[in-house]
Amino acid sequence: MRIRQNFAADTRSRRSPGILMETPTFGVLPAGAESALMLLMSWTVPGLSEEMEANAESIAGALTVGF
């Protein structure tokens, strides 16, 4: 499961725009587990949203958990 949130951070000064923090959160339920793990990623890199989202999904999809 994936949840995507965008947060507007405070501006550094009145003249500069605020920073947008993009934060996808992934819920991962390992096989045989009773509880899920949450994988939270965030970035503030403007103009790279699609690439960063693709990388985040790739990392979440490749995640393995051993008990």
RAMOJO-V517330 format. One record per pair of residues at least 24 apart in sequence whose ideal C-beta (glycine too) atoms are under 10 Angstrom apart, sorted by the first residue. I is the first residue (numbers start at 1). J is the second residue. D is the distance in Angstrom with one decimal. If there is no record, write none. Layout:
BEGIN
i=I j=J d=D
i=I j=J d=D
END
This chain:
BEGIN
i=1 j=25 d=8.7
i=1 j=26 d=7.0
i=1 j=27 d=4.1
i=1 j=28 d=8.4
i=1 j=29 d=8.6
i=1 j=36 d=8.3
i=1 j=38 d=9.7
i=1 j=60 d=9.9
i=2 j=26 d=5.3
i=2 j=27 d=7.8
i=2 j=39 d=9.6
i=2 j=53 d=9.4
i=2 j=56 d=8.7
i=2 j=57 d=7.4
i=2 j=60 d=7.4
i=3 j=27 d=7.8
i=3 j=38 d=9.4
i=3 j=40 d=9.6
i=4 j=53 d=7.9
i=4 j=56 d=9.5
i=5 j=40 d=9.8
i=5 j=42 d=8.9
i=6 j=42 d=10.0
i=6 j=49 d=9.4
i=7 j=42 d=8.3
i=7 j=44 d=9.5
i=9 j=44 d=7.3
i=17 j=46 d=9.6
i=19 j=44 d=5.0
i=19 j=45 d=9.9
i=19 j=46 d=8.1
i=20 j=44 d=6.9
i=20 j=45 d=9.7
i=20 j=46 d=7.1
i=20 j=49 d=9.0
i=21 j=45 d=9.9
i=22 j=46 d=9.6
i=22 j=48 d=9.5
i=22 j=49 d=6.1
i=22 j=52 d=7.0
i=22 j=53 d=7.8
i=22 j=56 d=9.2
i=23 j=56 d=9.6
i=24 j=52 d=8.7
i=24 j=53 d=6.5
i=24 j=56 d=5.2
i=24 j=57 d=7.8
i=24 j=60 d=8.1
i=25 j=56 d=9.7
i=25 j=60 d=9.5
i=26 j=56 d=7.7
i=26 j=57 d=8.0
i=26 j=59 d=8.6
i=26 j=60 d=4.1
i=26 j=61 d=8.8
i=26 j=63 d=8.0
i=27 j=60 d=9.3
i=28 j=60 d=6.7
i=28 j=61 d=9.4
i=28 j=63 d=5.7
i=28 j=64 d=9.6
i=28 j=65 d=7.3
i=29 j=65 d=9.5
i=30 j=63 d=8.8
i=30 j=64 d=8.2
i=30 j=65 d=4.2
i=30 j=66 d=8.5
i=30 j=67 d=7.5
i=31 j=64 d=9.8
i=31 j=65 d=8.6
i=31 j=67 d=9.5
i=32 j=65 d=9.8
i=32 j=67 d=7.2
i=33 j=65 d=7.4
i=33 j=67 d=7.4
i=37 j=63 d=7.9
i=37 j=65 d=6.6
i=39 j=63 d=6.5
END
